[in-house]
Amino acid sequence: MVGISVSGTCGVHAHATLLSDALERDGFSCSSHWLLRRESSLRGVRSEIRAWGAQLERELTETKADVVLFHYSVFSYSFHGVPLFVRPALSHLRRAGLPIVSVMHEFAYPWMFGGRAAAWAVSQRVALIDVMRASAGVLVTAEDRARWLGSRRWLPRRPVALAPVFSNLPAPSAAAGVGQSRRVLGLFGFSYQGAALALVLDALAMLRQAGRGAQLVLLGAPGPASSAGEAWVAAAAARGLSDEVSFSGPMDAQQLSDALAGCDVLLFVDAAGPASRKGTLAGSLASGTPVVAIDGPRRWPELVEAEAVRLVAPEADALAGAIGLLLGDRSQREALGARGRAFAEQRMGIARTVSAVKDLLDAALDGSTRASASGSEAERR
C-alpha cells in the first residue's frame, strides 16, 4: 500500500488503512509505505519525496511484495496544485518492477474554474497519462468517473473497476445522542469548495423566522481557525446567526461518529449532489441520522431510488422546508435514518471495495506471471 498525505487528518490514508486491514482478513499480506509530507518549500518537498522514494524501493524489495496498491489523490503529489511529484513517485514504483493497481481518489481538477485552477486542470490531466500508463488496473468511486476515463482518447486504456467510497468511521457508541434536547443540524464536510454556504445559512434564517430555529454544528476539521471556518463565521454574522452556528473542531474517529449520530438531521450540501465518491456522505449515512441533501448534476441514482436521503432542490426555502418537517416528526427521522444506514451498509460497505480491488489485484498478478513466463520462454529460445 503506497501513498502520500499532506495532513495528519487524511481521509485517503484512513480509507487506505481500513482497506488494507480488510484485505489482510481476506488472505492478502499487506505492508504500508506511506509518506506524511511535512515540508513546505519546493526544495524541501522534493528532497522529502526523493528520500521516501529511495526507501520505498528498498522496502518493496525487502518485503518481497508481489503487487502495489497505489492510492492516488493528485494534490498529495502536487506543489501549489501542480503535480510535480507524480512522475518521481511513479519512477520509484517502476524501478521496483511490480505491477501497480491504482485507487483513484482524486485525479483531475474540473475545467469549470478559471485562473490558477486552469493550470491545475491542464497539468493534472498530463500527469494522469503517466498514472494510467503505469497502472495494470484502476479503481474509481463513481460511475461518471469510470465513463470519463473510458471516453478520453488521450488516456491509455486500462481495466476500470467501480466501488463507492465506504465510511472510515467506527459505529457510533450506544450512548450517542442520548439525552439530546436541542434541535441540532450537523454538517460534515463544511470546508469543501462546493459546499453551499449561503444556501444553508439562508435556510437556517428561514427556520428561525418561522419559529422553528435550530443549532447548526459544523463537524470535524478544520475548525473555525481556517479560511473555510472564517467564511462561515462571517456569513453567519452577516445574517445575525452567530449564536446558531458552532464548530466541533477536529475530533478522533469515534468522537466524530458519535457527533454525527447525536444530531437530529445531517446536511449534505455539495453543489454537485450526493455522490458515491464522497466519504462525508458515507459517514453521514452510516451514522443512522437522517440526511437531507441538495440535488445536483452528479447525484447518485442508486441512492435516490433507495430513498436513503431526503433530496431537495438547491433552494433555501426547499431546504428549510425539508429540515422543518423532519425536525417536527420523529417517526420520519427514524425511518429515513434507518434507510440511510441500511444503504451505507449494503451498498457502500467496505466489502464492495474489497471485492473490486481483489479482482484487479488478481488480474494484475496473473498478467505479471504471464509476462514473466513469456520472457523466460523467449530467453530459452
C-alpha positions as CSV (number, residue, x, y, z in Angstrom):
1,M,0.0,0.0,0.0
2,V,1.6,3.2,-1.2
3,G,0.5,6.8,-0.9
4,I,1.2,10.3,0.3
5,S,-0.7,12.7,2.7
6,V,-0.3,16.4,3.2
7,S,-2.0,16.4,6.6
8,G,-2.3,14.2,9.6
9,T,-6.1,14.3,9.1
10,C,-6.3,12.5,5.8
11,G,-9.4,10.6,4.5
12,V,-7.4,8.9,1.8
13,H,-5.0,7.4,4.4
14,A,-7.9,6.3,6.6
15,H,-9.5,4.7,3.6
16,A,-6.3,3.0,2.6
17,T,-5.7,1.7,6.1
18,L,-9.1,0.2,6.5
19,L,-8.9,-1.3,3.0
20,S,-5.5,-2.9,3.9
21,D,-6.9,-4.3,7.1
22,A,-9.9,-5.8,5.2
23,L,-7.6,-7.3,2.6
24,E,-5.5,-8.8,5.4
25,R,-8.6,-10.5,6.7
26,D,-9.2,-11.8,3.2
27,G,-5.9,-13.5,2.8
28,F,-3.6,-10.8,1.5
29,S,-0.4,-9.9,3.4
30,C,-0.2,-6.1,3.3
31,S,2.6,-3.6,4.2
32,S,2.2,0.2,4.3
33,H,4.7,2.6,2.7
34,W,3.1,6.0,3.3
35,L,4.6,9.4,3.4
36,L,3.2,12.3,5.5
37,R,4.6,15.4,3.9
38,R,5.9,17.9,6.4
39,E,8.0,20.3,4.3
40,S,6.5,23.5,2.8
41,S,9.2,24.7,0.4
42,L,9.6,23.3,-3.1
43,R,13.2,22.2,-2.3
44,G,12.1,20.7,0.9
45,V,9.2,18.7,-0.6
46,R,11.4,17.5,-3.4
47,S,14.1,16.3,-1.0
48,E,11.4,14.7,1.2
49,I,9.9,12.7,-1.7
50,R,13.3,11.7,-3.1
51,A,14.3,10.2,0.3
52,W,10.9,8.5,0.7
53,G,11.1,7.0,-2.8
54,A,14.5,5.6,-2.2
55,Q,13.4,4.0,1.0
56,L,10.2,2.7,-0.8
57,E,12.3,0.9,-3.4
58,R,14.3,-0.9,-0.6
59,E,11.2,-1.7,1.4
60,L,9.3,-3.2,-1.5
61,T,12.3,-5.4,-2.2
62,E,12.8,-6.5,1.4
63,T,9.1,-7.3,1.9
64,K,9.1,-9.3,-1.3
65,A,6.0,-7.6,-2.5
66,D,4.1,-9.0,-5.4
67,V,1.9,-6.0,-6.3
68,V,1.5,-2.4,-5.4
69,L,-1.8,-0.8,-4.4
70,F,-1.2,2.9,-5.3
71,H,-3.5,5.4,-3.6
72,Y,-3.7,8.4,-5.9
73,S,-5.0,11.8,-4.8
74,V,-3.4,14.3,-7.1
75,F,-3.0,17.2,-4.7
76,S,-0.9,15.0,-2.4
77,Y,1.7,14.7,-5.3
78,S,1.5,18.4,-6.1
79,F,3.1,21.7,-5.2
80,H,0.6,24.6,-5.1
81,G,-1.8,22.4,-7.2
82,V,0.7,21.5,-9.9
83,P,1.5,17.7,-9.8
84,L,5.3,18.0,-9.9
85,F,5.9,14.8,-7.9
86,V,3.7,12.3,-9.7
87,R,6.4,11.3,-12.2
88,P,9.1,10.9,-9.4
89,A,6.8,8.8,-7.3
90,L,5.9,6.6,-10.3
91,S,9.6,6.2,-11.3
92,H,10.4,4.7,-7.9
93,L,7.5,2.3,-8.3
94,R,8.6,1.3,-11.8
95,R,12.1,0.6,-10.6
96,A,10.6,-1.9,-8.1
97,G,9.4,-3.8,-11.1
98,L,6.0,-4.7,-9.6
99,P,2.5,-4.5,-11.2
100,I,0.6,-1.5,-10.0
101,V,-3.2,-1.2,-9.2
102,S,-4.2,2.4,-8.7
103,V,-7.0,3.6,-6.4
104,M,-8.1,6.9,-7.9
105,H,-9.4,9.1,-5.2
106,E,-9.0,12.5,-6.9
107,F,-7.2,12.6,-10.3
108,A,-8.1,15.8,-12.3
109,Y,-9.4,19.2,-11.3
110,P,-12.5,20.3,-13.3
111,W,-12.3,22.8,-16.1
112,M,-15.2,24.9,-14.8
113,F,-12.9,27.2,-12.8
114,G,-10.6,29.7,-14.4
115,G,-7.3,31.4,-13.4
116,R,-4.9,29.3,-11.4
117,A,-7.3,26.4,-11.5
118,A,-7.0,26.2,-15.3
119,A,-3.3,25.4,-14.8
120,W,-4.2,22.7,-12.3
121,A,-6.7,21.2,-14.7
122,V,-4.2,21.0,-17.6
123,S,-1.2,19.8,-15.6
124,Q,-3.2,17.2,-13.7
125,R,-4.5,15.7,-16.9
126,V,-1.0,15.4,-18.2
127,A,0.1,13.7,-15.0
128,L,-2.9,11.3,-15.3
129,I,-1.5,10.0,-18.5
130,D,1.6,8.7,-16.6
131,V,-0.6,7.2,-13.8
132,M,-2.8,5.3,-16.3
133,R,0.2,4.1,-18.3
134,A,1.9,2.8,-15.1
135,S,-1.3,1.0,-13.9
136,A,-2.4,-2.5,-14.6
137,G,-5.9,-1.6,-13.5
138,V,-7.6,1.3,-11.7
139,L,-10.4,1.6,-9.1
140,V,-12.8,4.6,-9.2
141,T,-15.6,5.5,-6.8
142,A,-18.3,6.9,-9.1
143,E,-19.8,5.9,-12.4
144,D,-19.2,9.3,-14.1
145,R,-15.5,8.9,-13.3
146,A,-15.4,5.5,-14.9
147,R,-17.1,6.9,-18.0
148,W,-14.8,9.9,-18.0
149,L,-11.6,7.7,-18.0
150,G,-13.1,5.5,-20.7
151,S,-14.1,8.4,-23.0
152,R,-10.7,10.2,-23.1
153,R,-8.9,9.1,-26.2
154,W,-5.6,10.6,-25.0
155,L,-5.6,8.3,-22.0
156,P,-4.1,4.8,-22.0
157,R,-6.8,2.1,-21.8
158,R,-6.8,0.1,-18.6
159,P,-9.3,-2.1,-16.8
160,V,-11.5,0.1,-14.6
161,A,-13.5,-1.2,-11.6
162,L,-16.1,0.7,-9.6
163,A,-16.8,0.7,-5.8
164,P,-18.4,3.6,-3.8
165,V,-16.4,5.2,-1.0
166,F,-17.1,3.5,2.3
167,S,-17.3,5.2,5.7
168,N,-14.0,5.3,7.5
169,L,-15.7,5.9,10.9
170,P,-16.4,3.3,13.6
171,A,-20.0,2.6,14.6
172,P,-21.5,5.2,17.0
173,S,-21.3,4.5,20.7
174,A,-24.5,3.2,22.3
175,A,-25.0,6.4,24.2
176,A,-24.5,8.8,21.3
177,G,-27.4,11.2,21.1
178,V,-29.0,10.1,24.4
179,G,-30.5,13.0,26.3
180,Q,-30.4,15.3,23.3
181,S,-32.7,18.2,23.9
182,R,-31.7,20.7,21.2
183,R,-32.8,20.8,17.6
184,V,-29.3,20.1,16.1
185,L,-28.3,20.1,12.4
186,G,-24.9,18.7,11.5
187,L,-22.8,19.4,8.5
188,F,-19.9,17.1,7.9
189,G,-17.6,18.4,5.1
190,F,-18.3,22.1,5.5
191,S,-14.9,23.0,4.1
192,Y,-15.5,21.6,0.6
193,Q,-15.2,24.1,-2.2
194,G,-18.7,23.1,-3.4
195,A,-20.4,23.3,-0.1
196,A,-23.4,25.6,-0.4
197,L,-22.7,28.0,2.4
198,A,-25.2,30.8,1.6
199,L,-28.0,28.3,0.9
200,V,-27.5,26.6,4.3
201,L,-27.4,29.8,6.3
202,D,-30.4,31.3,4.4
203,A,-32.4,28.2,5.2
204,L,-31.3,28.4,8.8
205,A,-32.5,32.0,8.9
206,M,-35.9,31.0,7.4
207,L,-36.3,28.4,10.1
208,R,-35.7,30.9,12.8
209,Q,-38.1,33.4,11.3
210,A,-40.7,30.7,11.3
211,G,-40.2,30.0,15.0
212,R,-38.5,26.6,14.3
213,G,-34.9,27.6,15.0
214,A,-32.1,25.1,15.1
215,Q,-28.5,24.9,16.0
216,L,-26.1,24.2,13.1
217,V,-22.9,22.4,14.1
218,L,-20.0,22.3,11.6
219,L,-18.4,18.9,12.3
220,G,-14.8,17.9,12.1
221,A,-11.7,19.5,10.7
222,P,-10.5,22.1,10.0
223,G,-12.5,24.1,12.6
224,P,-13.1,27.9,12.8
225,A,-9.5,29.0,12.6
226,S,-9.3,28.2,8.9
227,S,-10.2,30.0,5.7
228,A,-13.4,27.9,5.4
229,G,-14.3,28.4,9.0
230,E,-13.8,32.1,8.8
231,A,-16.0,32.3,5.7
232,W,-18.8,30.5,7.7
233,V,-18.3,32.8,10.7
234,A,-18.5,35.9,8.6
235,A,-21.6,34.8,6.6
236,A,-23.4,33.7,9.8
237,A,-22.7,37.1,11.4
238,A,-24.0,38.9,8.4
239,R,-27.3,37.1,8.8
240,G,-27.4,37.6,12.6
241,L,-26.9,33.8,13.1
242,S,-23.7,33.8,15.1
243,D,-25.4,32.2,18.1
244,E,-26.9,29.5,15.9
245,V,-23.7,28.3,14.3
246,S,-20.9,26.5,16.1
247,F,-17.9,24.2,15.3
248,S,-16.9,20.9,16.8
249,G,-13.3,21.3,15.8
250,P,-11.1,18.3,14.9
251,M,-12.1,15.1,16.6
252,D,-10.9,11.5,16.6
253,A,-12.9,9.0,14.6
254,Q,-15.1,7.7,17.4
255,Q,-15.9,11.2,18.6
256,L,-16.9,12.3,15.1
257,S,-19.0,9.2,14.7
258,D,-20.8,9.9,17.9
259,A,-21.2,13.6,17.0
260,L,-22.9,12.6,13.7
261,A,-25.2,10.2,15.5
262,G,-26.0,12.9,18.1
263,C,-27.5,15.3,15.5
264,D,-31.2,15.3,14.7
265,V,-30.6,15.9,11.0
266,L,-27.5,15.9,8.9
267,L,-27.0,18.0,5.8
268,F,-25.1,17.1,2.6
269,V,-24.8,20.3,0.5
270,D,-22.2,19.7,-2.2
271,A,-23.5,21.6,-5.2
272,A,-22.8,18.5,-7.4
273,G,-25.3,16.5,-5.5
274,P,-24.9,13.4,-3.3
275,A,-22.4,11.2,-5.0
276,S,-20.8,7.8,-4.3
277,R,-17.3,9.3,-4.2
278,K,-17.9,11.3,-1.0
279,G,-16.7,9.9,2.2
280,T,-18.6,12.5,4.2
281,L,-21.8,11.2,2.7
282,A,-20.9,7.6,3.5
283,G,-20.1,8.6,7.1
284,S,-23.3,10.6,7.5
285,L,-25.5,7.8,6.2
286,A,-23.7,5.2,8.3
287,S,-24.4,7.2,11.5
288,G,-28.2,6.4,11.2
289,T,-29.1,10.1,11.4
290,P,-31.4,11.2,8.6
291,V,-29.7,13.1,5.8
292,V,-31.1,16.0,3.7
293,A,-29.1,16.5,0.5
294,I,-29.4,19.2,-2.2
295,D,-29.9,18.0,-5.7
296,G,-27.1,18.4,-8.3
297,P,-25.9,17.1,-11.7
298,R,-23.8,14.3,-10.2
299,R,-26.4,12.8,-7.8
300,W,-26.1,9.1,-7.4
301,P,-29.3,7.4,-8.9
302,E,-28.9,4.3,-6.8
303,L,-29.0,6.4,-3.6
304,V,-32.0,8.4,-4.8
305,E,-34.0,5.3,-5.9
306,A,-33.4,3.8,-2.4
307,E,-34.8,6.9,-0.8
308,A,-31.8,6.9,1.5
309,V,-31.6,10.7,1.7
310,R,-34.3,13.4,1.5
311,L,-33.4,15.1,-1.8
312,V,-34.4,18.8,-2.2
313,A,-33.9,21.5,-4.9
314,P,-30.9,23.7,-4.3
315,E,-33.0,26.5,-2.9
316,A,-33.1,27.8,0.6
317,D,-36.9,27.5,1.1
318,A,-36.9,23.9,-0.1
319,L,-34.0,23.0,2.3
320,A,-35.7,24.8,5.2
321,G,-39.0,23.0,4.5
322,A,-37.4,19.6,4.4
323,I,-35.4,20.3,7.6
324,G,-38.5,21.7,9.4
325,L,-40.6,18.6,8.5
326,L,-38.0,16.2,9.8
327,L,-37.4,18.1,13.0
328,G,-41.1,18.1,13.7
329,D,-41.7,14.4,13.0
330,R,-39.6,11.8,14.9
331,S,-41.0,8.8,13.1
332,Q,-40.0,10.3,9.7
333,R,-36.5,11.0,11.1
334,E,-36.1,7.4,12.4
335,A,-37.4,5.9,9.1
336,L,-35.1,8.0,6.9
337,G,-32.1,7.4,9.2
338,A,-32.7,3.6,9.1
339,R,-32.9,3.6,5.3
340,G,-29.7,5.6,5.1
341,R,-27.8,3.3,7.5
342,A,-29.0,0.2,5.6
343,F,-27.9,1.7,2.3
344,A,-24.5,2.5,3.7
345,E,-24.0,-1.0,5.0
346,Q,-25.4,-2.8,2.0
347,R,-24.3,-0.7,-1.0
348,M,-21.4,1.4,0.3
349,G,-19.8,-1.1,2.6
350,I,-16.1,-2.0,2.5
351,A,-16.9,-5.5,1.3
352,R,-17.8,-4.0,-2.1
353,T,-14.5,-2.2,-2.4
354,V,-12.5,-5.3,-1.2
355,S,-14.2,-7.5,-3.9
356,A,-13.4,-4.9,-6.7
357,V,-9.8,-4.5,-5.5
358,K,-9.2,-8.2,-5.2
359,D,-10.3,-8.7,-8.8
360,L,-7.9,-6.0,-10.0
361,L,-5.0,-7.4,-7.9
362,D,-5.6,-10.9,-9.1
363,A,-5.7,-9.8,-12.7
364,A,-2.5,-7.7,-12.3
365,L,-0.7,-10.7,-10.7
366,D,-1.9,-13.0,-13.4
367,G,-0.7,-10.6,-16.1
368,S,2.7,-10.2,-14.4
369,T,3.0,-14.0,-14.2
370,R,2.2,-14.4,-17.9
371,A,4.7,-11.7,-18.8
372,S,7.4,-13.4,-16.7
373,A,6.7,-16.7,-18.3
374,S,6.7,-15.3,-21.8
375,G,10.1,-13.6,-21.0
376,S,11.6,-16.8,-19.7
377,E,10.4,-18.7,-22.8
378,A,11.9,-16.1,-25.1
379,E,15.2,-16.4,-23.2
380,R,15.2,-20.2,-23.6
381,R,14.6,-19.9,-27.3
